[in-house]
Amino acid sequence: MSKKPQNEPNKWLLLSTMGIEMFVWIFAGHKLGEYVNEKFSSSPVDYHVVLLLVGIALSFYSVFRKLKDLNS
């Protein structure tokens, strides 16, 4: 039988942490957006929505990067 090399990460562990990582990025964008909106309340830009979308984009980027590393 062939054994897995010691330095290769467990694929199931990487896949199971993707949801948590996505949540962290989206939650960070949400909280940062709320904070910036409170600081600059007179601004016409809704930073909450902008930073939430940035958090979503970063979470997808993180997942795609991790999947690419997993397949190679």
PDB file with SEQRES, HELIX, SHEET and CRYST1 records, atoms N, CA, C and O in Angstrom:
SEQRES   1 A   72  MET SER LYS LYS PRO GLN ASN GLU PRO ASN LYS TRP LEU          
SEQRES   2 A   72  LEU LEU SER THR MET GLY ILE GLU MET PHE VAL TRP ILE          
SEQRES   3 A   72  PHE ALA GLY HIS LYS LEU GLY GLU TYR VAL ASN GLU LYS          
SEQRES   4 A   72  PHE SER SER SER PRO VAL ASP TYR HIS VAL VAL LEU LEU          
SEQRES   5 A   72  LEU VAL GLY ILE ALA LEU SER PHE TYR SER VAL PHE ARG          
SEQRES   6 A   72  LYS LEU LYS ASP LEU ASN SER                                  
HELIX    1 AA1 LYS A   11  LYS A   39  1                                  29    
HELIX    2 AA2 TYR A   47  ASN A   71  1                                  25    
CRYST1    1.000    1.000    1.000  90.00  90.00  90.00 P 1           1          
ATOM      1  N   MET A   1       0.829  -1.194   0.000  1.00  0.00           N  
ATOM      2  CA  MET A   1       0.000   0.000   0.000  1.00  0.00           C  
ATOM      3  C   MET A   1       0.867   1.248   0.000  1.00  0.00           C  
ATOM      4  O   MET A   1       1.929   1.292   0.621  1.00  0.00           O  
ATOM      5  N   SER A   2       0.395   2.245  -0.701  1.00  0.00           N  
ATOM      6  CA  SER A   2       1.143   3.503  -0.721  1.00  0.00           C  
ATOM      7  C   SER A   2       0.649   4.404   0.393  1.00  0.00           C  
ATOM      8  O   SER A   2      -0.555   4.537   0.615  1.00  0.00           O  
ATOM      9  N   LYS A   3       1.566   5.004   1.071  1.00  0.00           N  
ATOM     10  CA  LYS A   3       1.211   5.912   2.157  1.00  0.00           C  
ATOM     11  C   LYS A   3       1.268   7.342   1.682  1.00  0.00           C  
ATOM     12  O   LYS A   3       2.039   7.698   0.792  1.00  0.00           O  
ATOM     13  N   LYS A   4       0.433   8.151   2.299  1.00  0.00           N  
ATOM     14  CA  LYS A   4       0.399   9.582   1.977  1.00  0.00           C  
ATOM     15  C   LYS A   4       1.628  10.258   2.578  1.00  0.00           C  
ATOM     16  O   LYS A   4       1.995   9.965   3.716  1.00  0.00           O  
ATOM     17  N   PRO A   5       2.269  11.157   1.834  1.00  0.00           N  
ATOM     18  CA  PRO A   5       3.422  11.876   2.402  1.00  0.00           C  
ATOM     19  C   PRO A   5       3.019  12.678   3.640  1.00  0.00           C  
ATOM     20  O   PRO A   5       1.880  13.132   3.746  1.00  0.00           O  
ATOM     21  N   GLN A   6       3.936  12.845   4.555  1.00  0.00           N  
ATOM     22  CA  GLN A   6       3.649  13.516   5.823  1.00  0.00           C  
ATOM     23  C   GLN A   6       3.303  14.992   5.655  1.00  0.00           C  
ATOM     24  O   GLN A   6       2.529  15.530   6.447  1.00  0.00           O  
ATOM     25  N   ASN A   7       3.858  15.658   4.642  1.00  0.00           N  
ATOM     26  CA  ASN A   7       3.640  17.096   4.516  1.00  0.00           C  
ATOM     27  C   ASN A   7       2.381  17.438   3.720  1.00  0.00           C  
ATOM     28  O   ASN A   7       2.069  18.619   3.571  1.00  0.00           O  
ATOM     29  N   GLU A   8       1.651  16.456   3.205  1.00  0.00           N  
ATOM     30  CA  GLU A   8       0.423  16.723   2.457  1.00  0.00           C  
ATOM     31  C   GLU A   8      -0.728  16.936   3.438  1.00  0.00           C  
ATOM     32  O   GLU A   8      -0.964  16.091   4.302  1.00  0.00           O  
ATOM     33  N   PRO A   9      -1.455  18.067   3.315  1.00  0.00           N  
ATOM     34  CA  PRO A   9      -2.546  18.329   4.257  1.00  0.00           C  
ATOM     35  C   PRO A   9      -3.747  17.419   3.987  1.00  0.00           C  
ATOM     36  O   PRO A   9      -3.939  16.938   2.870  1.00  0.00           O  
ATOM     37  N   ASN A  10      -4.528  17.200   5.001  1.00  0.00           N  
ATOM     38  CA  ASN A  10      -5.738  16.403   4.888  1.00  0.00           C  
ATOM     39  C   ASN A  10      -6.776  17.176   4.061  1.00  0.00           C  
ATOM     40  O   ASN A  10      -7.142  18.298   4.410  1.00  0.00           O  
ATOM     41  N   LYS A  11      -7.244  16.571   2.969  1.00  0.00           N  
ATOM     42  CA  LYS A  11      -8.167  17.266   2.075  1.00  0.00           C  
ATOM     43  C   LYS A  11      -9.496  17.554   2.747  1.00  0.00           C  
ATOM     44  O   LYS A  11     -10.083  18.612   2.521  1.00  0.00           O  
ATOM     45  N   TRP A  12      -9.977  16.644   3.561  1.00  0.00           N  
ATOM     46  CA  TRP A  12     -11.256  16.873   4.240  1.00  0.00           C  
ATOM     47  C   TRP A  12     -11.157  18.013   5.244  1.00  0.00           C  
ATOM     48  O   TRP A  12     -12.112  18.766   5.430  1.00  0.00           O  
ATOM     49  N   LEU A  13     -10.034  18.136   5.874  1.00  0.00           N  
ATOM     50  CA  LEU A  13      -9.840  19.233   6.817  1.00  0.00           C  
ATOM     51  C   LEU A  13      -9.848  20.572   6.084  1.00  0.00           C  
ATOM     52  O   LEU A  13     -10.450  21.534   6.561  1.00  0.00           O  
ATOM     53  N   LEU A  14      -9.182  20.640   4.926  1.00  0.00           N  
ATOM     54  CA  LEU A  14      -9.183  21.873   4.136  1.00  0.00           C  
ATOM     55  C   LEU A  14     -10.583  22.222   3.650  1.00  0.00           C  
ATOM     56  O   LEU A  14     -10.983  23.386   3.681  1.00  0.00           O  
ATOM     57  N   LEU A  15     -11.326  21.220   3.204  1.00  0.00           N  
ATOM     58  CA  LEU A  15     -12.679  21.466   2.708  1.00  0.00           C  
ATOM     59  C   LEU A  15     -13.625  21.891   3.829  1.00  0.00           C  
ATOM     60  O   LEU A  15     -14.503  22.727   3.614  1.00  0.00           O  
ATOM     61  N   SER A  16     -13.454  21.331   5.005  1.00  0.00           N  
ATOM     62  CA  SER A  16     -14.365  21.660   6.101  1.00  0.00           C  
ATOM     63  C   SER A  16     -14.123  23.062   6.668  1.00  0.00           C  
ATOM     64  O   SER A  16     -15.026  23.649   7.264  1.00  0.00           O  
ATOM     65  N   THR A  17     -12.929  23.598   6.489  1.00  0.00           N  
ATOM     66  CA  THR A  17     -12.658  24.935   7.025  1.00  0.00           C  
ATOM     67  C   THR A  17     -13.050  26.056   6.062  1.00  0.00           C  
ATOM     68  O   THR A  17     -13.006  27.230   6.428  1.00  0.00           O  
ATOM     69  N   MET A  18     -13.430  25.704   4.846  1.00  0.00           N  
ATOM     70  CA  MET A  18     -13.787  26.745   3.871  1.00  0.00           C  
ATOM     71  C   MET A  18     -15.006  27.545   4.305  1.00  0.00           C  
ATOM     72  O   MET A  18     -15.030  28.765   4.140  1.00  0.00           O  
ATOM     73  N   GLY A  19     -16.000  26.894   4.847  1.00  0.00           N  
ATOM     74  CA  GLY A  19     -17.196  27.595   5.309  1.00  0.00           C  
ATOM     75  C   GLY A  19     -16.890  28.564   6.437  1.00  0.00           C  
ATOM     76  O   GLY A  19     -17.411  29.679   6.473  1.00  0.00           O  
ATOM     77  N   ILE A  20     -16.048  28.131   7.348  1.00  0.00           N  
ATOM     78  CA  ILE A  20     -15.660  28.999   8.456  1.00  0.00           C  
ATOM     79  C   ILE A  20     -14.881  30.201   7.940  1.00  0.00           C  
ATOM     80  O   ILE A  20     -15.085  31.327   8.393  1.00  0.00           O  
ATOM     81  N   GLU A  21     -13.990  29.950   6.992  1.00  0.00           N  
ATOM     82  CA  GLU A  21     -13.193  31.038   6.428  1.00  0.00           C  
ATOM     83  C   GLU A  21     -14.071  32.039   5.676  1.00  0.00           C  
ATOM     84  O   GLU A  21     -13.853  33.248   5.755  1.00  0.00           O  
ATOM     85  N   MET A  22     -15.063  31.525   4.947  1.00  0.00           N  
ATOM     86  CA  MET A  22     -15.991  32.423   4.250  1.00  0.00           C  
ATOM     87  C   MET A  22     -16.763  33.272   5.256  1.00  0.00           C  
ATOM     88  O   MET A  22     -16.927  34.476   5.060  1.00  0.00           O  
ATOM     89  N   PHE A  23     -17.233  32.646   6.326  1.00  0.00           N  
ATOM     90  CA  PHE A  23     -17.973  33.375   7.353  1.00  0.00           C  
ATOM     91  C   PHE A  23     -17.128  34.480   7.964  1.00  0.00           C  
ATOM     92  O   PHE A  23     -17.614  35.590   8.178  1.00  0.00           O  
ATOM     93  N   VAL A  24     -15.874  34.183   8.244  1.00  0.00           N  
ATOM     94  CA  VAL A  24     -14.990  35.175   8.877  1.00  0.00           C  
ATOM     95  C   VAL A  24     -14.799  36.386   7.972  1.00  0.00           C  
ATOM     96  O   VAL A  24     -14.884  37.521   8.441  1.00  0.00           O  
ATOM     97  N   TRP A  25     -14.540  36.164   6.676  1.00  0.00           N  
ATOM     98  CA  TRP A  25     -14.355  37.292   5.751  1.00  0.00           C  
ATOM     99  C   TRP A  25     -15.622  38.134   5.629  1.00  0.00           C  
ATOM    100  O   TRP A  25     -15.558  39.363   5.658  1.00  0.00           O  
ATOM    101  N   ILE A  26     -16.771  37.474   5.494  1.00  0.00           N  
ATOM    102  CA  ILE A  26     -18.029  38.207   5.326  1.00  0.00           C  
ATOM    103  C   ILE A  26     -18.384  38.956   6.605  1.00  0.00           C  
ATOM    104  O   ILE A  26     -18.820  40.106   6.554  1.00  0.00           O  
ATOM    105  N   PHE A  27     -18.199  38.309   7.747  1.00  0.00           N  
ATOM    106  CA  PHE A  27     -18.502  38.960   9.027  1.00  0.00           C  
ATOM    107  C   PHE A  27     -17.582  40.151   9.265  1.00  0.00           C  
ATOM    108  O   PHE A  27     -18.022  41.185   9.768  1.00  0.00           O  
ATOM    109  N   ALA A  28     -16.304  40.012   8.906  1.00  0.00           N  
ATOM    110  CA  ALA A  28     -15.359  41.124   9.070  1.00  0.00           C  
ATOM    111  C   ALA A  28     -15.750  42.301   8.183  1.00  0.00           C  
ATOM    112  O   ALA A  28     -15.682  43.451   8.618  1.00  0.00           O  
ATOM    113  N   GLY A  29     -16.159  42.027   6.945  1.00  0.00           N  
ATOM    114  CA  GLY A  29     -16.621  43.100   6.064  1.00  0.00           C  
ATOM    115  C   GLY A  29     -17.864  43.777   6.604  1.00  0.00           C  
ATOM    116  O   GLY A  29     -17.999  44.998   6.523  1.00  0.00           O  
ATOM    117  N   HIS A  30     -18.764  42.995   7.149  1.00  0.00           N  
ATOM    118  CA  HIS A  30     -19.998  43.538   7.729  1.00  0.00           C  
ATOM    119  C   HIS A  30     -19.702  44.454   8.919  1.00  0.00           C  
ATOM    120  O   HIS A  30     -20.200  45.578   8.985  1.00  0.00           O  
ATOM    121  N   LYS A  31     -18.891  43.965   9.851  1.00  0.00           N  
ATOM    122  CA  LYS A  31     -18.585  44.753  11.048  1.00  0.00           C  
ATOM    123  C   LYS A  31     -17.764  45.998  10.723  1.00  0.00           C  
ATOM    124  O   LYS A  31     -17.996  47.063  11.295  1.00  0.00           O  
ATOM    125  N   LEU A  32     -16.801  45.865   9.802  1.00  0.00           N  
ATOM    126  CA  LEU A  32     -16.004  47.016   9.404  1.00  0.00           C  
ATOM    127  C   LEU A  32     -16.888  48.054   8.711  1.00  0.00           C  
ATOM    128  O   LEU A  32     -16.722  49.255   8.924  1.00  0.00           O  
ATOM    129  N   GLY A  33     -17.819  47.592   7.889  1.00  0.00           N  
ATOM    130  CA  GLY A  33     -18.750  48.503   7.226  1.00  0.00           C  
ATOM    131  C   GLY A  33     -19.639  49.238   8.212  1.00  0.00           C  
ATOM    132  O   GLY A  33     -19.886  50.433   8.050  1.00  0.00           O  
ATOM    133  N   GLU A  34     -20.122  48.543   9.228  1.00  0.00           N  
ATOM    134  CA  GLU A  34     -20.924  49.208  10.266  1.00  0.00           C  
ATOM    135  C   GLU A  34     -20.104  50.261  10.997  1.00  0.00           C  
ATOM    136  O   GLU A  34     -20.588  51.360  11.267  1.00  0.00           O  
ATOM    137  N   TYR A  35     -18.858  49.920  11.316  1.00  0.00           N  
ATOM    138  CA  TYR A  35     -17.992  50.849  12.039  1.00  0.00           C  
ATOM    139  C   TYR A  35     -17.720  52.104  11.211  1.00  0.00           C  
ATOM    140  O   TYR A  35     -17.794  53.220  11.725  1.00  0.00           O  
ATOM    141  N   VAL A  36     -17.406  51.920   9.936  1.00  0.00           N  
ATOM    142  CA  VAL A  36     -17.108  53.064   9.072  1.00  0.00           C  
ATOM    143  C   VAL A  36     -18.351  53.912   8.861  1.00  0.00           C  
ATOM    144  O   VAL A  36     -18.258  55.138   8.805  1.00  0.00           O  
ATOM    145  N   ASN A  37     -19.520  53.278   8.743  1.00  0.00           N  
ATOM    146  CA  ASN A  37     -20.767  54.042   8.608  1.00  0.00           C  
ATOM    147  C   ASN A  37     -21.029  54.898   9.838  1.00  0.00           C  
ATOM    148  O   ASN A  37     -21.497  56.030   9.718  1.00  0.00           O  
ATOM    149  N   GLU A  38     -20.731  54.367  11.019  1.00  0.00           N  
ATOM    150  CA  GLU A  38     -20.926  55.159  12.241  1.00  0.00           C  
ATOM    151  C   GLU A  38     -19.946  56.317  12.306  1.00  0.00           C  
ATOM    152  O   GLU A  38     -20.307  57.403  12.758  1.00  0.00           O  
ATOM    153  N   LYS A  39     -18.709  56.105  11.863  1.00  0.00           N  
ATOM    154  CA  LYS A  39     -17.703  57.167  11.908  1.00  0.00           C  
ATOM    155  C   LYS A  39     -17.991  58.274  10.898  1.00  0.00           C  
ATOM    156  O   LYS A  39     -17.816  59.454  11.203  1.00  0.00           O  
ATOM    157  N   PHE A  40     -18.427  57.902   9.710  1.00  0.00           N  
ATOM    158  CA  PHE A  40     -18.682  58.865   8.639  1.00  0.00           C  
ATOM    159  C   PHE A  40     -20.155  58.845   8.264  1.00  0.00           C  
ATOM    160  O   PHE A  40     -20.509  58.546   7.123  1.00  0.00           O  
ATOM    161  N   SER A  41     -21.002  59.162   9.216  1.00  0.00           N  
ATOM    162  CA  SER A  41     -22.451  59.065   9.001  1.00  0.00           C  
ATOM    163  C   SER A  41     -22.972  60.107   8.013  1.00  0.00           C  
ATOM    164  O   SER A  41     -24.051  59.923   7.450  1.00  0.00           O  
ATOM    165  N   SER A  42     -22.243  61.182   7.790  1.00  0.00           N  
ATOM    166  CA  SER A  42     -22.705  62.221   6.867  1.00  0.00           C  
ATOM    167  C   SER A  42     -22.317  61.925   5.415  1.00  0.00           C  
ATOM    168  O   SER A  42     -22.691  62.665   4.505  1.00  0.00           O  
ATOM    169  N   SER A  43     -21.570  60.848   5.206  1.00  0.00           N  
ATOM    170  CA  SER A  43     -21.129  60.508   3.848  1.00  0.00           C  
ATOM    171  C   SER A  43     -22.290  59.921   3.039  1.00  0.00           C  
ATOM    172  O   SER A  43     -23.090  59.156   3.577  1.00  0.00           O  
ATOM    173  N   PRO A  44     -22.388  60.271   1.752  1.00  0.00           N  
ATOM    174  CA  PRO A  44     -23.466  59.716   0.933  1.00  0.00           C  
ATOM    175  C   PRO A  44     -23.229  58.256   0.532  1.00  0.00           C  
ATOM    176  O   PRO A  44     -24.138  57.600   0.023  1.00  0.00           O  
ATOM    177  N   VAL A  45     -22.031  57.753   0.755  1.00  0.00           N  
ATOM    178  CA  VAL A  45     -21.702  56.371   0.385  1.00  0.00           C  
ATOM    179  C   VAL A  45     -22.095  55.445   1.529  1.00  0.00           C  
ATOM    180  O   VAL A  45     -21.806  55.727   2.692  1.00  0.00           O  
ATOM    181  N   ASP A  46     -22.755  54.336   1.193  1.00  0.00           N  
ATOM    182  CA  ASP A  46     -23.104  53.342   2.203  1.00  0.00           C  
ATOM    183  C   ASP A  46     -21.957  52.346   2.312  1.00  0.00           C  
ATOM    184  O   ASP A  46     -21.903  51.356   1.583  1.00  0.00           O  
ATOM    185  N   TYR A  47     -21.043  52.626   3.233  1.00  0.00           N  
ATOM    186  CA  TYR A  47     -19.853  51.794   3.384  1.00  0.00           C  
ATOM    187  C   TYR A  47     -20.199  50.371   3.836  1.00  0.00           C  
ATOM    188  O   TYR A  47     -19.459  49.430   3.551  1.00  0.00           O  
ATOM    189  N   HIS A  48     -21.299  50.222   4.526  1.00  0.00           N  
ATOM    190  CA  HIS A  48     -21.697  48.908   4.997  1.00  0.00           C  
ATOM    191  C   HIS A  48     -21.879  47.952   3.819  1.00  0.00           C  
ATOM    192  O   HIS A  48     -21.376  46.828   3.842  1.00  0.00           O  
ATOM    193  N   VAL A  49     -22.587  48.394   2.806  1.00  0.00           N  
ATOM    194  CA  VAL A  49     -22.829  47.547   1.631  1.00  0.00           C  
ATOM    195  C   VAL A  49     -21.539  47.329   0.854  1.00  0.00           C  
ATOM    196  O   VAL A  49     -21.262  46.217   0.405  1.00  0.00           O  
ATOM    197  N   VAL A  50     -20.755  48.381   0.695  1.00  0.00           N  
ATOM    198  CA  VAL A  50     -19.512  48.278  -0.075  1.00  0.00           C  
ATOM    199  C   VAL A  50     -18.552  47.293   0.592  1.00  0.00           C  
ATOM    200  O   VAL A  50     -18.010  46.411  -0.075  1.00  0.00           O  
ATOM    201  N   LEU A  51     -18.340  47.435   1.883  1.00  0.00           N  
ATOM    202  CA  LEU A  51     -17.392  46.554   2.569  1.00  0.00           C  
ATOM    203  C   LEU A  51     -17.936  45.146   2.739  1.00  0.00           C  
ATOM    204  O   LEU A  51     -17.162  44.191   2.809  1.00  0.00           O  
ATOM    205  N   LEU A  52     -19.249  45.000   2.807  1.00  0.00           N  
ATOM    206  CA  LEU A  52     -19.839  43.664   2.834  1.00  0.00           C  
ATOM    207  C   LEU A  52     -19.578  42.953   1.508  1.00  0.00           C  
ATOM    208  O   LEU A  52     -19.247  41.768   1.496  1.00  0.00           O  
ATOM    209  N   LEU A  53     -19.725  43.666   0.397  1.00  0.00           N  
ATOM    210  CA  LEU A  53     -19.431  43.074  -0.910  1.00  0.00           C  
ATOM    211  C   LEU A  53     -17.948  42.754  -1.062  1.00  0.00           C  
ATOM    212  O   LEU A  53     -17.586  41.759  -1.690  1.00  0.00           O  
ATOM    213  N   VAL A  54     -17.093  43.594  -0.489  1.00  0.00           N  
ATOM    214  CA  VAL A  54     -15.649  43.295  -0.501  1.00  0.00           C  
ATOM    215  C   VAL A  54     -15.374  42.023   0.302  1.00  0.00           C  
ATOM    216  O   VAL A  54     -14.568  41.190  -0.113  1.00  0.00           O  
ATOM    217  N   GLY A  55     -16.029  41.872   1.432  1.00  0.00           N  
ATOM    218  CA  GLY A  55     -15.867  40.658   2.239  1.00  0.00           C  
ATOM    219  C   GLY A  55     -16.337  39.417   1.501  1.00  0.00           C  
ATOM    220  O   GLY A  55     -15.704  38.365   1.588  1.00  0.00           O  
ATOM    221  N   ILE A  56     -17.448  39.532   0.772  1.00  0.00           N  
ATOM    222  CA  ILE A  56     -17.941  38.404  -0.014  1.00  0.00           C  
ATOM    223  C   ILE A  56     -16.957  38.063  -1.128  1.00  0.00           C  
ATOM    224  O   ILE A  56     -16.676  36.891  -1.376  1.00  0.00           O  
ATOM    225  N   ALA A  57     -16.433  39.089  -1.799  1.00  0.00           N  
ATOM    226  CA  ALA A  57     -15.466  38.851  -2.875  1.00  0.00           C  
ATOM    227  C   ALA A  57     -14.199  38.195  -2.328  1.00  0.00           C  
ATOM    228  O   ALA A  57     -13.662  37.273  -2.943  1.00  0.00           O  
ATOM    229  N   LEU A  58     -13.722  38.662  -1.182  1.00  0.00           N  
ATOM    230  CA  LEU A  58     -12.526  38.060  -0.582  1.00  0.00           C  
ATOM    231  C   LEU A  58     -12.772  36.615  -0.164  1.00  0.00           C  
ATOM    232  O   LEU A  58     -11.881  35.774  -0.279  1.00  0.00           O  
ATOM    233  N   SER A  59     -13.972  36.325   0.319  1.00  0.00           N  
ATOM    234  CA  SER A  59     -14.262  34.948   0.719  1.00  0.00           C  
ATOM    235  C   SER A  59     -14.286  34.021  -0.486  1.00  0.00           C  
ATOM    236  O   SER A  59     -13.779  32.902  -0.411  1.00  0.00           O  
ATOM    237  N   PHE A  60     -14.866  34.468  -1.600  1.00  0.00           N  
ATOM    238  CA  PHE A  60     -14.861  33.642  -2.807  1.00  0.00           C  
ATOM    239  C   PHE A  60     -13.446  33.470  -3.348  1.00  0.00           C  
ATOM    240  O   PHE A  60     -13.076  32.381  -3.788  1.00  0.00           O  
ATOM    241  N   TYR A  61     -12.665  34.526  -3.317  1.00  0.00           N  
ATOM    242  CA  TYR A  61     -11.272  34.431  -3.763  1.00  0.00           C  
ATOM    243  C   TYR A  61     -10.512  33.417  -2.913  1.00  0.00           C  
ATOM    244  O   TYR A  61      -9.737  32.615  -3.432  1.00  0.00           O  
ATOM    245  N   SER A  62     -10.736  33.461  -1.629  1.00  0.00           N  
ATOM    246  CA  SER A  62     -10.061  32.546  -0.721  1.00  0.00           C  
ATOM    247  C   SER A  62     -10.450  31.095  -1.015  1.00  0.00           C  
ATOM    248  O   SER A  62      -9.599  30.206  -1.008  1.00  0.00           O  
ATOM    249  N   VAL A  63     -11.723  30.865  -1.268  1.00  0.00           N  
ATOM    250  CA  VAL A  63     -12.178  29.505  -1.567  1.00  0.00           C  
ATOM    251  C   VAL A  63     -11.610  29.022  -2.897  1.00  0.00           C  
ATOM    252  O   VAL A  63     -11.135  27.890  -2.990  1.00  0.00           O  
ATOM    253  N   PHE A  64     -11.653  29.863  -3.923  1.00  0.00           N  
ATOM    254  CA  PHE A  64     -11.123  29.458  -5.217  1.00  0.00           C  
ATOM    255  C   PHE A  64      -9.625  29.188  -5.159  1.00  0.00           C  
ATOM    256  O   PHE A  64      -9.136  28.252  -5.790  1.00  0.00           O  
ATOM    257  N   ARG A  65      -8.899  30.002  -4.407  1.00  0.00           N  
ATOM    258  CA  ARG A  65      -7.463  29.786  -4.251  1.00  0.00           C  
ATOM    259  C   ARG A  65      -7.179  28.470  -3.533  1.00  0.00           C  
ATOM    260  O   ARG A  65      -6.266  27.731  -3.903  1.00  0.00           O  
ATOM    261  N   LYS A  66      -7.975  28.188  -2.502  1.00  0.00           N  
ATOM    262  CA  LYS A  66      -7.783  26.947  -1.760  1.00  0.00           C  
ATOM    263  C   LYS A  66      -8.134  25.734  -2.614  1.00  0.00           C  
ATOM    264  O   LYS A  66      -7.451  24.713  -2.540  1.00  0.00           O  
ATOM    265  N   LEU A  67      -9.187  25.828  -3.423  1.00  0.00           N  
ATOM    266  CA  LEU A  67      -9.545  24.724  -4.302  1.00  0.00           C  
ATOM    267  C   LEU A  67      -8.483  24.498  -5.382  1.00  0.00           C  
ATOM    268  O   LEU A  67      -8.199  23.360  -5.756  1.00  0.00           O  
ATOM    269  N   LYS A  68      -7.906  25.583  -5.873  1.00  0.00           N  
ATOM    270  CA  LYS A  68      -6.842  25.457  -6.879  1.00  0.00           C  
ATOM    271  C   LYS A  68      -5.629  24.765  -6.271  1.00  0.00           C  
ATOM    272  O   LYS A  68      -5.027  23.900  -6.908  1.00  0.00           O  
ATOM    273  N   ASP A  69      -5.264  25.132  -5.051  1.00  0.00           N  
ATOM    274  CA  ASP A  69      -4.128  24.494  -4.382  1.00  0.00           C  
ATOM    275  C   ASP A  69      -4.427  23.024  -4.086  1.00  0.00           C  
ATOM    276  O   ASP A  69      -3.530  22.181  -4.118  1.00  0.00           O  
ATOM    277  N   LEU A  70      -5.682  22.729  -3.800  1.00  0.00           N  
ATOM    278  CA  LEU A  70      -6.075  21.363  -3.470  1.00  0.00           C  
ATOM    279  C   LEU A  70      -5.994  20.460  -4.692  1.00  0.00           C  
ATOM    280  O   LEU A  70      -5.633  19.288  -4.579  1.00  0.00           O  
ATOM    281  N   ASN A  71      -6.328  21.002  -5.858  1.00  0.00           N  
ATOM    282  CA  ASN A  71      -6.307  20.197  -7.087  1.00  0.00           C  
ATOM    283  C   ASN A  71      -4.921  20.034  -7.668  1.00  0.00           C  
ATOM    284  O   ASN A  71      -4.698  19.124  -8.466  1.00  0.00           O  
ATOM    285  N   SER A  72      -3.993  20.875  -7.298  1.00  0.00           N  
ATOM    286  CA  SER A  72      -2.657  20.755  -7.874  1.00  0.00           C  
ATOM    287  C   SER A  72      -1.736  19.884  -7.057  1.00  0.00           C  
ATOM    288  O   SER A  72      -0.577  19.695  -7.425  1.00  0.00           O  
TER     289      SER A  72                                                      
END                                                                             
